[in-house]
Amino acid sequence: MCQACEMAEMEQRWEMINIISTGKLPDGHSADDLRAMGLPLPGELYRETQADGTVLIRQRSPAEIAALNNKSFECDSPK
């Protein structure tokens, strides 16, 4: 693969990671597509804003992901 193609592929992956970090699936892609590309699913990444305004994209640990998936449902509507 030429360098221009490699750079384009890296840019596309970065854009997808940026979208995933907001909790959304990239348009035209499914969870299976992301796994096949070796990318995380929405909810496995989160954004962290630093004091200087820098936004970091971090990946949750497997334990954090398991804890989020096992969280029990609680209705928050007023009775």
N, C-alpha and C positions, 0 to 999 in steps of 0.2 A: 504494500500500500504506500502511496506517495505521501510526502509530508503534509501536503495540503489536505488530502483526504483524512489523514490521521487527526489533523487539527479540527476539521469539520466534525468528525465523529466525537472528539472530546468536547467540543462546544455543544453538540446536541445532547450528550450525556449530562453535561453540567446544567443545561436548561431543564432537562427532565428532573434532575435532583432538586433544582430550585422549586419546581412545581410540586414535587412530592413532599418537600419540607413544609409546604403550606397546608398539607393534609388532603390534597386532591390527586386524582389519577391524571396523568397527561392525556390530552384528547387523543382518541383513537387507539389507546393502549389499555390492556386489561392487567389484572394482577399477575396472571400467568405470563404475559409478555414481559413484565418487569422482572420477574424471577428468572426468566430465560436469558435476559440481558445482564443478570447479576446485580440488579438494582434493588434497593429496599422498597417496601410498600409504604403508602401513606400511614402515618402513625409511628413508623419506625425511626423517623427523623424528626427533629424539632429545631426551631430557630431560637437563638439566644442573642439578645442585644447587649453589647458591652457598653460601658459608661461613655466611651468616645463615639458611640453611634455605629460601630462596626457590628454587622450581623454575622454570627457564626451559625453554621448548620452542623448539628451534632447528631450522632446516631445513638439511639437508645440501646442499652444492654439487653441481652436475651431475657434476663430476669425482670427488667422493667416492662418489656413487651408482654411477657407472660402475666405479670401482675395486672396490666391494663386489660388484657383479654379476659381475665378471670374476675374482673370487677363486677359485682352484682348490680342489677338494675334497681334504682331507687326513683320512685315517682316524685317529682318536685312540684307538681301542680297543687294549688290551694284546694282544700276540700270544702 
